[in-house]
Amino acid sequence: MASCDVLVVGGGPAGSTCARQLQRTGLDVMVIDKATFPRDKVCAGWITPSVVKTLDIDLDDYGKQHILQPITGFKVGILGKAQSEIRYQTAVSYGIRRIEFDDYLLRRSGARLRLGENVKSIQRQEGGWLVNGTISTPLIVGAGGNACPVARHIGSKIGGGEKVVIAKEIEFLMSPQQVEKCTIRADTPELFFCSDLKGYGWCLRKGDYLNLGFGREDTHPLSPHLEAFCNFLMRQDKLPAALPQSFHGHAYTLYGHTRRQLLADGVLIIGDAAGLATERSGEGIRPAIESALFAAQVINAAAGDYCKQRLLPYEDQLLAHFGMPSPPATGLIADAIRRSLGRILLNSLWFSRHVVLDSWFLHAEEAPRSLN
C-alpha cells in the first residue's frame, strides 16, 4: 500500500505543473499515468514566451538537448486561397516536440511517478480515496486529458452535449531529400482556415521534423477534409507524397461548451480534463498550466481540508481568468454569416495579424502567470 498527500492522475503539462508547485510547498505528490514517458502526444506543439516564463524554462538549457524552434512569422489564409505572411522582429513562439517537452516537465516536477499504470478503480474511504486498491490519498487532481477517468468518476458527462473538436495529426523526421524539397520554413508555421471558421489545418517545421494536422469542431467526418488538405499540401510541395506513418487522432472540448464538474470533495479537475481549450485556436497547453497553478494555490490554501466548500475558489479563479462562457449562435443563418465573415476577414492583413495571431494564437495581450 502506498500513500501520498496528493495524487495527480495524468502526467501532461497540467499534471506535471500542478505536481511541481505542490512539491515545492512540501506536499508529497504522486503522479500516475497510463503511458510510460517519454511518450508521443498528438499536438501541433508550439509554446509562447508567456508559457515559457510561466513554466520558468531556461531556453538555452532546454535547447541543448531538445528541439526548440524559434518562430518569427506565420503564413495565414483560407484553405486553397492566397496566404498572408506576417513577420515579427523577435521570436513569438517556439516549436517543441511534445514527446520531449512533456517528459522534461514531468521529470523535473520532483513528484513520485507511477507510469504505465491505468486508473482502474477509485473508491471512497475514510479520510480520502483509495485508487487501484493500492494508493491512499486525501486528494485527487484529475489531469488525464479529455477522457480523464477522474472527471468521469465525479459525474462529468464526457461527450454528451459537449462541443468537441476532432483533430488528426502527424509528426515525423524528414529524410535529407524531403528536407531539401520541403517549402515550409522552420521559422514560419502555416495556418489554413476553413472558410466557415469551424476548423483549420497547420504545417509546422521543427528543425528536420515536420508536423501537420487538421481539426474541425463539427460532427461531420474529418477524413474528407484531411484528405483534401493533404492533397493540397502535396501539390504545393509542403508535404511529401509518401508519408512514413499514419495520422493519429484525438479530441478535446472547447471552453464554454462543456458540462463537466470541476470539483468534488477531495477532487479537482484541471487542463483538458476540465474542457479548457481556447475556443478560437484550440490551444490546450496554456490553459492547462494556468488551471494547474490555480489548483495548486487553492490546494495549499485548503491546508489539508479538501471538502468541496474549501475547493470552490478554484472555480471562481477559472471564471475570473478565462471569462464567462458565451457559446456562439448556431443555425443556418449563423453558419452563413460565419462563412461570409471568414472569407472577408482572413483576406485582411490587419485581421490576420492582430486578431488571428496576436489575440487567438499568441495571446500577446495577456501577462504570464506567476509560479510564486
C-alpha positions as CSV (number, residue, x, y, z in Angstrom):
1,M,0.0,0.0,0.0
2,A,1.3,3.4,-1.0
3,S,0.1,6.8,0.3
4,C,0.6,10.4,-0.7
5,D,-0.7,13.9,0.2
6,V,-1.9,14.4,-3.4
7,L,-2.4,12.0,-6.3
8,V,-2.3,13.6,-9.7
9,V,-3.8,11.5,-12.5
10,G,-2.1,12.4,-15.7
11,G,1.5,13.4,-16.4
12,G,1.0,16.0,-19.1
13,P,1.7,19.7,-18.7
14,A,-1.3,20.3,-16.4
15,G,-0.4,17.4,-14.1
16,S,3.3,18.0,-14.0
17,T,2.9,21.7,-13.4
18,C,0.5,21.2,-10.5
19,A,2.7,18.4,-9.1
20,R,5.8,20.7,-9.2
21,Q,4.0,23.5,-7.5
22,L,2.7,21.3,-4.7
23,Q,6.1,19.6,-4.2
24,R,7.7,23.0,-3.8
25,T,5.4,23.7,-0.9
26,G,6.4,20.5,0.9
27,L,3.5,18.2,-0.1
28,D,4.2,14.6,-1.0
29,V,2.8,14.2,-4.6
30,M,2.5,11.2,-6.7
31,V,1.7,11.2,-10.5
32,I,0.1,8.2,-12.1
33,D,-0.2,7.9,-15.9
34,K,-1.3,5.1,-18.2
35,A,1.6,5.9,-20.5
36,T,5.3,5.4,-20.0
37,F,7.3,8.6,-20.6
38,P,8.7,9.8,-23.0
39,R,5.5,9.2,-25.0
40,D,4.1,10.6,-28.2
41,K,1.4,13.2,-27.9
42,V,-0.9,14.4,-30.7
43,C,-0.3,18.2,-30.7
44,A,0.9,20.9,-33.1
45,G,3.5,21.7,-30.5
46,W,4.4,25.3,-30.0
47,I,4.6,27.4,-26.9
48,T,4.6,31.2,-26.5
49,P,7.2,33.3,-24.5
50,S,4.4,33.7,-21.9
51,V,4.2,30.0,-21.4
52,V,8.0,29.7,-21.2
53,K,8.1,32.4,-18.5
54,T,5.2,30.9,-16.6
55,L,6.9,27.5,-16.5
56,D,10.3,29.0,-15.7
57,I,12.1,27.3,-18.6
58,D,15.7,28.2,-19.3
59,L,15.5,28.2,-23.2
60,D,19.3,28.0,-23.6
61,D,19.4,25.0,-21.3
62,Y,16.3,23.3,-22.8
63,G,17.6,23.8,-26.3
64,K,20.9,21.9,-25.6
65,Q,19.1,18.6,-25.5
66,H,15.7,19.2,-27.1
67,I,14.2,20.6,-30.3
68,L,13.5,24.3,-29.8
69,Q,12.5,26.1,-33.0
70,P,12.1,29.9,-32.7
71,I,9.1,31.2,-34.6
72,T,9.3,34.7,-36.1
73,G,6.5,34.7,-38.6
74,F,3.3,32.9,-39.8
75,K,1.5,32.4,-43.1
76,V,-2.2,32.6,-42.7
77,G,-5.1,32.2,-45.2
78,I,-8.2,30.4,-46.3
79,L,-7.5,26.8,-47.4
80,G,-6.8,26.8,-51.2
81,K,-6.5,30.6,-51.4
82,A,-3.6,33.0,-51.2
83,Q,-1.9,33.4,-47.9
84,S,-0.7,36.5,-46.0
85,E,2.7,36.4,-44.5
86,I,3.2,38.1,-41.1
87,R,6.7,38.8,-39.7
88,Y,7.8,39.7,-36.2
89,Q,11.0,41.2,-35.0
90,T,11.6,38.6,-32.3
91,A,10.5,35.1,-31.6
92,V,6.8,35.0,-30.7
93,S,6.6,31.2,-30.2
94,Y,8.8,28.2,-30.0
95,G,8.2,24.9,-31.8
96,I,8.7,21.9,-29.4
97,R,8.2,18.2,-29.6
98,R,5.7,17.0,-27.1
99,I,7.5,13.7,-26.7
100,E,10.4,15.7,-25.3
101,F,8.6,18.6,-23.6
102,D,6.1,16.6,-21.5
103,D,8.9,14.2,-20.3
104,Y,11.0,17.2,-19.4
105,L,8.2,18.8,-17.3
106,L,7.3,15.6,-15.6
107,R,10.8,14.6,-14.6
108,R,11.6,18.0,-13.1
109,S,8.4,18.1,-11.1
110,G,10.0,16.1,-8.3
111,A,6.9,14.0,-7.8
112,R,6.9,10.3,-7.3
113,L,5.9,8.6,-10.6
114,R,3.8,5.5,-11.3
115,L,3.9,5.3,-15.1
116,G,2.4,2.7,-17.4
117,E,-0.5,2.2,-14.9
118,N,-4.1,2.7,-15.7
119,V,-6.6,4.1,-13.2
120,K,-8.9,1.1,-12.8
121,S,-10.8,1.9,-9.6
122,I,-11.5,5.0,-7.5
123,Q,-13.1,4.2,-4.1
124,R,-14.1,6.5,-1.2
125,Q,-12.5,5.6,2.1
126,E,-12.2,7.3,5.5
127,G,-10.1,10.3,5.1
128,G,-10.0,10.3,1.3
129,W,-9.6,7.9,-1.6
130,L,-8.2,4.5,-2.5
131,V,-7.1,4.3,-6.1
132,N,-6.5,0.9,-7.8
133,G,-6.7,-0.7,-4.4
134,T,-3.1,0.3,-3.7
135,I,-2.8,4.1,-3.4
136,S,-4.3,6.0,-0.5
137,T,-4.7,9.8,-0.7
138,P,-6.9,12.6,0.7
139,L,-6.9,14.5,-2.6
140,I,-7.0,13.5,-6.3
141,V,-6.2,16.0,-9.1
142,G,-7.7,14.9,-12.4
143,A,-5.3,15.8,-15.2
144,G,-5.9,12.9,-17.5
145,G,-7.0,14.7,-20.7
146,N,-10.3,14.8,-22.5
147,A,-11.4,11.3,-21.3
148,C,-10.0,11.7,-17.8
149,P,-11.2,8.8,-15.5
150,V,-11.4,11.2,-12.5
151,A,-13.7,13.6,-14.3
152,R,-15.9,10.6,-15.2
153,H,-15.9,9.4,-11.7
154,I,-17.3,12.7,-10.3
155,G,-20.1,12.7,-12.8
156,S,-18.8,14.6,-15.9
157,K,-20.9,13.5,-19.0
158,I,-17.9,13.4,-21.4
159,G,-19.1,13.8,-25.0
160,G,-22.7,14.2,-24.1
161,G,-23.9,17.6,-25.4
162,E,-20.3,18.9,-25.5
163,K,-18.8,20.9,-28.4
164,V,-15.8,18.6,-29.2
165,V,-13.0,19.3,-31.7
166,I,-11.8,16.3,-33.6
167,A,-8.2,16.5,-34.9
168,K,-5.7,14.3,-36.7
169,E,-2.0,14.9,-36.8
170,I,1.3,13.5,-37.9
171,E,4.9,14.4,-36.9
172,F,7.9,12.8,-38.5
173,L,11.6,13.2,-39.2
174,M,12.1,14.1,-42.9
175,S,14.7,12.4,-45.0
176,P,17.5,14.7,-46.4
177,Q,15.7,14.6,-49.8
178,Q,12.4,15.6,-48.1
179,V,14.1,18.4,-46.2
180,E,15.6,19.8,-49.4
181,K,12.3,19.7,-51.2
182,C,10.0,21.0,-48.4
183,T,8.9,24.6,-48.9
184,I,7.8,25.1,-45.2
185,R,10.2,27.5,-43.5
186,A,11.2,26.3,-40.0
187,D,10.6,29.8,-38.5
188,T,7.2,30.3,-40.2
189,P,4.3,27.9,-39.5
190,E,1.5,28.0,-42.0
191,L,-2.2,28.1,-41.0
192,F,-5.0,27.2,-43.4
193,F,-8.5,28.0,-42.2
194,C,-11.8,26.6,-43.4
195,S,-14.0,29.3,-45.0
196,D,-16.6,28.8,-42.2
197,L,-14.0,29.2,-39.5
198,K,-15.0,25.9,-38.0
199,G,-11.6,24.4,-38.3
200,Y,-8.1,24.8,-39.7
201,G,-5.0,22.9,-40.8
202,W,-1.4,23.6,-40.0
203,C,2.1,22.9,-41.1
204,L,4.9,23.4,-38.6
205,R,8.5,22.5,-39.2
206,K,10.8,21.9,-36.1
207,G,14.3,21.5,-37.5
208,D,14.1,18.5,-39.7
209,Y,10.8,17.3,-38.1
210,L,7.5,18.2,-39.9
211,N,4.3,18.4,-38.0
212,L,0.9,18.8,-39.7
213,G,-2.6,18.3,-38.8
214,F,-6.2,19.2,-39.3
215,G,-9.1,19.8,-36.9
216,R,-12.8,20.8,-37.0
217,E,-15.4,21.5,-34.4
218,D,-18.5,20.0,-36.1
219,T,-19.8,16.4,-36.2
220,H,-19.1,15.7,-39.9
221,P,-16.5,13.1,-40.8
222,L,-13.0,14.6,-40.7
223,S,-11.3,12.2,-43.2
224,P,-12.6,14.0,-46.4
225,H,-11.3,17.4,-45.1
226,L,-8.0,15.9,-44.1
227,E,-7.5,14.1,-47.5
228,A,-8.3,17.3,-49.4
229,F,-5.9,19.2,-47.1
230,C,-3.0,16.7,-47.7
231,N,-3.6,16.7,-51.5
232,F,-3.4,20.5,-51.5
233,L,-0.1,20.4,-49.5
234,M,1.4,17.8,-51.8
235,R,0.7,20.0,-54.8
236,Q,2.4,22.9,-53.1
237,D,5.5,20.7,-52.2
238,K,4.7,21.3,-48.5
239,L,4.1,17.6,-47.8
240,P,6.0,14.6,-49.2
241,A,3.9,12.2,-51.3
242,A,4.9,9.2,-49.2
243,L,4.3,9.6,-45.5
244,P,6.2,7.4,-43.1
245,Q,3.3,6.8,-40.7
246,S,-0.4,7.2,-40.4
247,F,-2.2,10.1,-38.8
248,H,-3.1,10.0,-35.1
249,G,-6.4,11.4,-33.9
250,H,-7.6,13.0,-30.7
251,A,-10.4,15.1,-29.3
252,Y,-10.8,18.0,-26.9
253,T,-13.6,20.2,-25.6
254,L,-13.7,23.9,-26.1
255,Y,-14.0,26.2,-23.1
256,G,-17.6,27.3,-22.6
257,H,-19.0,24.2,-24.3
258,T,-18.8,21.6,-21.6
259,R,-20.9,20.4,-18.7
260,R,-18.1,18.9,-16.7
261,Q,-17.8,19.0,-13.0
262,L,-14.6,20.7,-11.9
263,L,-14.5,19.6,-8.2
264,A,-16.0,17.5,-5.5
265,D,-15.0,16.5,-2.0
266,G,-11.3,15.6,-2.3
267,V,-11.2,16.2,-6.1
268,L,-10.1,18.9,-8.5
269,I,-10.1,18.7,-12.3
270,I,-7.6,20.6,-14.5
271,G,-6.4,21.1,-18.1
272,D,-8.2,19.3,-20.9
273,A,-10.0,17.2,-18.4
274,A,-11.8,20.4,-17.4
275,G,-12.5,21.3,-21.0
276,L,-10.4,24.5,-21.1
277,A,-9.0,24.5,-24.6
278,T,-9.3,28.0,-26.1
279,E,-12.3,28.4,-28.5
280,R,-10.6,30.1,-31.4
281,S,-7.2,28.3,-31.7
282,G,-7.9,25.1,-29.7
283,E,-4.8,25.7,-27.7
284,G,-4.6,23.4,-24.6
285,I,-1.1,23.9,-23.1
286,R,-1.5,27.5,-21.8
287,P,-4.9,27.0,-20.2
288,A,-3.7,23.6,-18.8
289,I,-0.8,25.1,-16.9
290,E,-2.8,28.1,-15.8
291,S,-5.5,25.9,-14.3
292,A,-2.8,23.8,-12.7
293,L,-1.4,26.9,-10.9
294,F,-4.9,27.9,-9.8
295,A,-5.5,24.4,-8.4
296,A,-2.2,24.3,-6.6
297,Q,-2.9,27.7,-5.0
298,V,-6.4,26.5,-3.8
299,I,-5.0,23.2,-2.5
300,N,-2.3,24.9,-0.5
301,A,-4.8,27.4,1.0
302,A,-7.1,24.5,2.0
303,A,-4.4,23.3,4.3
304,G,-5.4,19.6,4.3
305,D,-9.2,20.2,4.4
306,Y,-10.3,19.2,0.9
307,C,-14.0,19.3,1.3
308,K,-15.9,20.8,-1.7
309,Q,-16.5,24.1,0.1
310,R,-12.8,24.7,0.6
311,L,-12.1,23.9,-3.0
312,L,-14.8,26.2,-4.5
313,P,-12.4,29.1,-5.0
314,Y,-10.8,27.1,-7.8
315,E,-14.0,27.6,-9.9
316,D,-14.1,31.3,-9.1
317,Q,-10.5,31.7,-10.2
318,L,-11.1,29.9,-13.5
319,L,-14.1,32.1,-14.3
320,A,-12.3,35.3,-13.4
321,H,-9.3,34.4,-15.6
322,F,-11.0,32.7,-18.6
323,G,-14.2,34.8,-18.6
324,M,-17.8,33.9,-18.6
325,P,-18.5,31.2,-21.3
326,S,-20.6,32.5,-24.1
327,P,-21.4,29.9,-26.7
328,P,-21.7,31.3,-30.3
329,A,-25.0,31.4,-32.1
330,T,-25.9,28.3,-34.1
331,G,-28.2,27.5,-37.0
332,L,-28.2,28.1,-40.8
333,I,-28.2,31.9,-40.6
334,A,-25.3,32.0,-38.1
335,D,-23.3,29.5,-40.2
336,A,-23.9,31.6,-43.4
337,I,-22.6,34.7,-41.6
338,R,-19.5,32.9,-40.4
339,R,-18.7,31.7,-43.9
340,S,-19.0,35.2,-45.3
341,L,-17.0,36.8,-42.5
342,G,-14.4,34.1,-42.7
343,R,-13.7,34.8,-46.4
344,I,-13.7,38.6,-45.9
345,L,-11.7,38.8,-42.6
346,L,-9.0,36.4,-43.4
347,N,-8.2,38.4,-46.6
348,S,-7.4,41.3,-44.3
349,L,-3.7,41.5,-43.3
350,W,-4.7,43.6,-40.2
351,F,-7.2,41.0,-39.0
352,S,-4.8,38.1,-39.7
353,R,-2.1,39.7,-37.6
354,H,-3.9,41.4,-34.7
355,V,-6.9,39.1,-34.2
356,V,-6.0,35.7,-35.5
357,L,-2.3,35.6,-34.5
358,D,-1.8,38.2,-31.7
359,S,-5.1,37.5,-29.9
360,W,-6.3,34.0,-30.8
361,F,-3.0,32.1,-31.1
362,L,-0.3,34.2,-29.3
363,H,-2.3,35.8,-26.5
364,A,0.0,38.8,-26.8
365,E,-2.1,40.9,-24.5
366,E,-2.0,38.5,-21.6
367,A,0.7,38.6,-18.9
368,P,2.3,35.4,-17.8
369,R,1.1,33.7,-14.7
370,S,3.5,33.6,-11.7
371,L,4.9,30.4,-10.3
372,N,5.5,32.1,-6.9
